[in-house]
Amino acid sequence: MNTDVEDLLREGMERFTADLRAPAGMARRAVRRRRRRLALRSGAAVTAALTAGAVVLAATGVPGTGHDGIDTTAYVVTRVDGALSVAGPGQIAQMTVTTTRSAALPGGTAVTTTAEEWSYGSQWRSVTYSPAGHPVYDEGFNPASAYTLVSYQTRTWARQSGLGRPAAAVSLVPGPFRCGPVVAALPLLFQPGLPAFQPRVPDIGFPASSGPATVATAVRNAIACGTLAVAGRQRVDGMEAIELTSRPDSPISETIWVSPGTYLPVRVVVRFPPGLPGGQQTVNITWLPPTAQNLAQLTVPIPAGFRQVPLAQALRPILQQILGGLLPRFPTGPPLGPFGLGPKSTGW
Amino acid sequence: MAAGRSAAELERFLAERADHLLATAVLLAGSRDAGEDLLQTAVERLLRRWRRFDGDPEGYLRRTLCNLAIDGRRRAGRWRQKEGLLRAGLRQTPDPAGDVDLRDALVRLLVQLPVRQRAVLVLRYWEQLTDAETAAVLGCPEGTVKSAGSRGLTRLRELADDWNDTTAMSGRNGQRS
C-alpha cells in the first residue's frame, strides 16, 4: 500500500472535488444578497413591510439589480423614500448649508454664507452666519414657544406665536404644482414658502411661510417628482454615496447623495442658472438620534443682554441685508418671511 | 462616477475560476453545502470592492475563503455536527481495497484537523502554493505554515497508520472467517 500521505492526500482531494461545479450566477446572487442585507440593515428601523418588500425585490431580482449590479433609480428612490419615512419623524436632521451667490454684475464679487440648521418634526432652527463667519440671526420654530428670532446685529430678539404651522399639517407643494414646470425650475428642497399658508407678519408686509415640511418630506417630494436619476456612486466625506442627479432636461442642476447603507441623504447640491443671480447651495446632512442633547439644538437661545422687541423691528435690518444681497438666499425674489430668511429659504 | 469593473466582468471571472475555488472552499469547509456558502460569502466580499478592485481576484477570494474558514466560530456549532457525521463515516468498516479508500479517508480526516492546519494543507497540496505563498495567504510567518503543515501531516499519518492497522486486522478477520 502506498504510504506517502502527501501524494494520497493530493489524489484524495482531486477525487473528492472532481465532480464539483460551481452554481451559475454567483455574482448575481451576491448582488441580490448584498442588497437584501443593506436593505435589512437600513430597515432596522424600517417597517416589516418594507423589509419584506426588499426581500421580494431581491428574490425577483428586478429593481435595483441591473445586470451590471448598478443601482437603478427606481430601486434607490424606493429605498430613500422608505428610509426617510422613518427618519423624518424619528431623527433630527442636522444640516450645514453653504450658499454662494455669484456676482450679479461682471467684476462684482461672489458672496458665500453658511447656516447651521436642525429639523425635527415640526420643530426647526437655523443660525445664519455672515460671509465673515459671524452669526447674523438665529431663528427657530417650536409648537410650544412659536417662532423665535434673535438678531445679533441689533442685539434684539422677538417671539411671536400664530406664525407658521405644524409640518405635518401641510404638504410641501400641494396638488398639481408638485411636479410641474415650476418645481422643475425651483428644486423642491429649496422651494420658498407656500403662499397658501402664509400669514402676514404684522407691520412688515412680508408673508411668513410656515416651515412647511421637514427635510425628510422635502427630499421625499423631490425624489418622487421623477426629475432625479441615479448617476453612480461617489465618495462624500470619505464615505461611499449613491448620487442622484437632475435629468438633463431639468433647468436647474440638483444632486442628492444618499448613503448606500441607510439610503438617507447626506448631501444636496443645487446649482442655479447664472444671472439674477446664479449660484450654488450645498447642504450637508447628518442624521441624529433625538437625545436630550441633540433636541436642545432645536431651541433658539436668547443671549444675555439682548433686548426683546416686536418681531417687525427685529426683522427689518435682516431683510435689508437680504434685499441688499449681503445675505444670499435662493431662489431669487423678495423675502418670504421670517421662516427661512436664511440661505435655506425653505423653512425646513 | 469612477470607472470600474462591472458585475459582468465578475461573472466572467467566476465562470472561469469558480469551480476550482469551490473545490478549495469545500476542502476548507468539509462539505459541498458549506463550501458553496463559503465561496458565496467570499464573492460577496469581493463584490463590495469590485468596482475599484485592483488586484488578483482569485488570490483575494482564496485569502477570503481561508479567513472565513478560520474565523468560523459562529459556524462552530454546525461544524461540530458535520464533524460528527464525518467521524461516523470513518467508523464504517474500510474496504480492504486499500489506497482508494485511504485517499477518501484522508480527505475526510483532513476536515477533522484544526482549521489552520487544514488550511495550510489545502493551500499546499490542493492549491499547490509554496510555504511562502501559503504564509502570504494566511497572513502568518512562513515558519508557522511549516509547523502547522508538519503537524497536520503527522496527524494524517497517524490516522493513516490507524487506518492501515484497521484494514489489516479486518483483512485477517476476513481470512479467519
Interface residues (C-beta under 8 A of the other chain):
Chain A: M1 N2 T3 V5 E6 L8 L9 R10 E11 G12 M13 R15 F16 T17 L20 R21 A22 P23 G25 M26 A27 R28 R29 A30 V31 R33 R34 H67 D68 G69 I70 A231 G232 R233 Q234 E243
Chain B: M1 A2 S6 A7 A8 L10 E11 L14 A18 D19 L21 L22 A23 V26 L27 R32 G35 E36 L39 Q40 V43 E44 L46 L47 R48 R51 G98 D99 L102 R103 D104 A105 L106 V107 L110 L121 V122 Y125 W126 L153 L156 R157 A160 N164
